[in-house]
Amino acid sequence: AIVKKQIARLKEPSLKCVDLVVAELSNVVRVCTDKMARYPRLREETERIITTHVRQREQICKEQIILLIDCELA
């Protein structure tokens, strides 16, 4: 019972960590695409593709974290 409480407390910080990583990746993408200012369409498309991919992986990652914690609590 004691361990279950501690495991349950890991869920929120783990999901917050994913949010922080995504925010940092978004900042890095923005900085990198700013170097492509001479090619606005290429910059926009590159940023769109990368951002979409990161958002998809964010959802999958959060689902896996929730699943892992739920399995540990079972």
Backbone as ProteinMPNN parsed JSONL, in Angstrom:
{"seq_chain_A": "AIVKKQIARLKEPSLKCVDLVVAELSNVVRVCTDKMARYPRLREETERIITTHVRQREQICKEQIILLIDCELA", "coords_chain_A": {"N_chain_A": [[0.824, -1.196, 0.0], [1.966, 1.222, 0.739], [3.963, 1.55, -1.177], [2.407, 1.693, -3.479], [1.18, 4.18, -3.193], [3.376, 5.847, -3.505], [4.157, 5.236, -6.122], [1.903, 6.101, -7.523], [2.163, 8.802, -7.134], [4.11, 9.449, -8.951], [3.026, 9.802, -11.45], [1.964, 12.412, -12.225], [4.333, 14.182, -12.15], [5.828, 12.878, -14.134], [4.306, 13.181, -16.481], [4.382, 15.936, -16.621], [7.069, 16.31, -17.114], [7.257, 15.326, -19.727], [5.794, 17.329, -21.016], [7.521, 19.509, -20.601], [9.775, 18.7, -22.054], [8.71, 18.647, -24.646], [8.107, 21.36, -24.947], [10.694, 22.423, -24.894], [11.787, 21.188, -27.176], [10.177, 22.397, -29.102], [11.059, 25.038, -28.889], [13.701, 24.712, -29.778], [13.265, 23.887, -32.419], [12.062, 26.202, -33.409], [14.185, 28.042, -33.191], [16.02, 26.87, -34.923], [14.607, 26.909, -37.37], [14.423, 29.597, -37.772], [16.777, 30.243, -38.954], [16.297, 29.752, -41.542], [15.201, 31.906, -42.805], [15.331, 33.11, -45.298], [13.973, 31.455, -46.946], [10.903, 31.283, -46.847], [8.598, 29.582, -47.299], [9.695, 27.01, -47.205], [10.665, 27.075, -44.587], [8.26, 27.337, -43.091], [6.939, 24.959, -43.809], [8.758, 23.007, -42.949], [8.794, 23.521, -40.192], [6.117, 22.982, -39.605], [5.882, 20.212, -40.224], [7.748, 19.035, -38.449], [6.755, 19.894, -35.954], [4.204, 18.72, -35.951], [4.92, 16.009, -35.924], [6.277, 15.853, -33.451], [4.162, 16.457, -31.687], [2.467, 14.265, -32.137], [4.066, 12.172, -31.189], [4.266, 12.996, -28.578], [1.706, 12.514, -27.521], [1.629, 9.698, -27.74], [3.736, 9.035, -26.05], [2.811, 10.014, -23.553], [0.583, 8.362, -23.218], [1.873, 5.89, -22.965], [3.327, 6.274, -20.596], [1.238, 6.596, -18.737], [0.053, 4.086, -19.007], [2.162, 2.424, -18.128], [2.455, 3.236, -15.435], [-0.103, 2.595, -14.497], [0.003, -0.176, -14.822], [2.004, -0.814, -12.973], [0.676, -0.158, -10.678], [-1.279, -2.063, -10.557]], "CA_chain_A": [[0.0, 0.0, 0.0], [2.867, 2.385, 0.799], [4.624, 1.665, -2.476], [1.405, 2.123, -4.46], [1.01, 5.628, -3.059], [4.559, 6.498, -4.081], [4.088, 5.041, -7.573], [0.84, 6.974, -8.023], [2.672, 10.174, -7.108], [5.032, 9.639, -10.084], [2.295, 10.058, -12.695], [1.904, 13.839, -12.56], [5.644, 14.718, -12.554], [6.26, 12.257, -15.392], [3.591, 13.851, -17.57], [4.909, 17.302, -16.664], [8.379, 16.199, -17.755], [7.001, 15.218, -21.172], [5.41, 18.675, -21.466], [8.713, 20.35, -20.617], [10.604, 18.26, -23.174], [8.045, 19.112, -25.864], [8.303, 22.81, -25.013], [12.092, 22.668, -25.263], [11.929, 20.806, -28.581], [9.531, 23.449, -29.897], [11.978, 26.175, -28.915], [14.838, 24.362, -30.634], [12.772, 23.917, -33.801], [11.872, 27.608, -33.765], [15.507, 28.646, -33.372], [16.617, 26.302, -36.144], [13.902, 27.35, -38.569], [14.707, 31.02, -37.971], [17.944, 30.319, -39.839], [15.804, 29.553, -42.904], [14.352, 33.074, -43.076], [15.351, 33.424, -46.733], [13.075, 30.515, -47.627], [9.74, 31.254, -45.934], [7.734, 28.4, -47.466], [10.444, 25.864, -46.686], [10.688, 27.225, -43.133], [6.927, 27.03, -42.572], [6.644, 23.538, -44.007], [9.644, 22.253, -42.063], [8.297, 23.704, -38.823], [4.838, 22.281, -39.498], [6.116, 18.768, -40.223], [8.419, 18.645, -37.203], [5.835, 20.131, -34.84], [3.177, 17.679, -36.017], [5.536, 14.751, -35.498], [6.527, 15.936, -32.009], [2.864, 16.385, -30.995], [1.991, 12.876, -32.201], [4.89, 11.375, -30.279], [3.936, 13.428, -27.222], [0.517, 11.762, -27.11], [2.006, 8.291, -27.566], [4.582, 8.968, -24.85], [1.954, 10.175, -22.376], [-0.208, 7.14, -23.089], [2.755, 4.832, -22.472], [3.625, 6.561, -19.189], [0.029, 6.277, -17.968], [-0.083, 2.63, -19.024], [3.196, 1.846, -17.277], [2.117, 3.499, -14.035], [-1.28, 1.78, -14.174], [0.459, -1.575, -14.684], [2.718, -0.929, -11.702], [-0.295, -0.053, -9.585], [-2.178, -3.222, -10.575]], "C_chain_A": [[0.867, 1.257, 0.0], [3.522, 2.617, -0.557], [3.644, 2.152, -3.541], [1.187, 3.631, -4.395], [2.174, 6.373, -3.705], [4.567, 6.384, -5.605], [3.046, 5.97, -8.176], [1.303, 8.43, -8.065], [3.624, 10.467, -8.271], [4.317, 10.064, -11.364], [2.351, 11.532, -13.107], [3.272, 14.423, -12.937], [6.153, 14.131, -13.869], [5.595, 12.922, -16.593], [4.064, 15.291, -17.719], [6.275, 17.324, -17.357], [8.227, 16.095, -19.271], [6.631, 16.589, -21.733], [6.629, 19.596, -21.574], [9.648, 19.985, -21.775], [10.017, 18.747, -24.496], [8.228, 20.622, -26.028], [9.729, 23.145, -25.442], [12.35, 22.299, -26.723], [11.311, 21.855, -29.504], [10.417, 24.682, -29.988], [13.17, 25.917, -29.831], [14.431, 24.407, -32.106], [12.617, 25.361, -34.268], [13.205, 28.296, -34.045], [16.141, 28.15, -34.672], [15.922, 26.812, -37.403], [14.065, 28.849, -38.803], [15.903, 31.223, -38.892], [17.537, 30.187, -41.308], [14.945, 30.732, -43.354], [14.298, 33.428, -44.564], [14.385, 32.564, -47.536], [11.815, 30.334, -46.787], [8.848, 30.024, -46.086], [8.411, 27.154, -46.934], [10.462, 25.893, -45.157], [9.347, 26.83, -42.521], [6.617, 25.543, -42.658], [7.496, 22.661, -43.092], [9.144, 22.327, -40.625], [6.987, 22.948, -38.614], [5.037, 20.776, -39.377], [6.73, 18.313, -38.898], [7.484, 18.796, -36.009], [4.741, 19.068, -34.797], [3.719, 16.348, -35.504], [5.767, 14.741, -33.977], [5.22, 15.808, -31.23], [2.304, 14.962, -31.001], [2.755, 12.004, -31.216], [4.626, 11.744, -28.825], [2.741, 12.63, -26.706], [0.856, 10.301, -26.846], [2.82, 8.116, -26.285], [3.742, 9.069, -23.586], [1.097, 8.933, -22.143], [0.63, 6.006, -22.516], [3.1, 5.039, -20.997], [2.437, 6.193, -18.312], [-0.163, 4.764, -17.894], [0.927, 1.966, -18.091], [2.865, 2.038, -15.799], [0.894, 2.685, -13.61], [-0.914, 0.313, -14.009], [1.185, -1.778, -13.363], [1.773, -0.878, -10.51], [-1.199, -1.274, -9.486], [-1.663, -4.348, -9.694]], "O_chain_A": [[0.539, 2.242, -0.662], [3.621, 3.753, -1.022], [4.015, 2.941, -4.41], [1.028, 4.283, -5.427], [1.984, 7.395, -4.365], [4.942, 7.33, -6.298], [3.279, 6.563, -9.228], [0.882, 9.197, -8.932], [3.912, 11.632, -8.544], [4.941, 10.625, -12.264], [2.748, 11.847, -14.229], [3.369, 15.104, -13.958], [6.835, 14.816, -14.632], [6.248, 13.194, -17.601], [4.137, 15.807, -18.835], [6.587, 18.256, -18.098], [8.989, 16.712, -20.015], [7.101, 16.969, -22.805], [6.749, 20.367, -22.526], [10.239, 20.866, -22.399], [10.753, 19.208, -25.369], [8.477, 21.101, -27.135], [9.944, 24.042, -26.257], [13.056, 23.02, -27.428], [11.861, 22.162, -30.561], [10.515, 25.301, -31.047], [13.595, 26.804, -30.571], [15.178, 24.914, -32.942], [12.996, 25.701, -35.389], [13.336, 29.04, -35.017], [16.726, 28.929, -35.424], [16.584, 27.113, -38.396], [13.865, 29.321, -39.922], [16.023, 32.265, -39.536], [18.328, 30.473, -42.207], [14.058, 30.57, -44.192], [13.307, 33.992, -45.027], [14.025, 32.901, -48.664], [11.679, 29.33, -46.087], [8.386, 29.479, -45.084], [7.772, 26.329, -46.281], [10.294, 24.859, -44.51], [9.302, 26.078, -41.548], [6.104, 24.944, -41.712], [7.003, 21.685, -42.526], [9.081, 21.314, -39.928], [6.776, 22.344, -37.563], [4.427, 20.135, -38.521], [6.287, 17.332, -38.302], [7.43, 17.918, -35.148], [4.394, 18.574, -33.724], [3.052, 15.649, -34.742], [5.487, 13.748, -33.306], [5.178, 15.117, -30.212], [1.739, 14.504, -30.008], [2.165, 11.197, -30.497], [4.747, 10.9, -27.937], [2.764, 12.129, -25.581], [0.422, 9.73, -25.846], [2.613, 7.163, -25.533], [3.936, 8.296, -22.649], [0.91, 8.505, -21.003], [0.153, 5.243, -21.676], [3.157, 4.075, -20.234], [2.599, 5.556, -17.271], [-0.502, 4.228, -16.839], [0.579, 1.048, -17.348], [2.985, 1.104, -15.007], [0.854, 2.149, -12.503], [-1.463, -0.369, -13.144], [1.001, -2.801, -12.704], [2.035, -1.478, -9.468], [-1.82, -1.501, -8.448], [-2.301, -5.396, -9.595]]}, "name": "protein", "num_of_chains": 1, "seq": "AIVKKQIARLKEPSLKCVDLVVAELSNVVRVCTDKMARYPRLREETERIITTHVRQREQICKEQIILLIDCELA"}
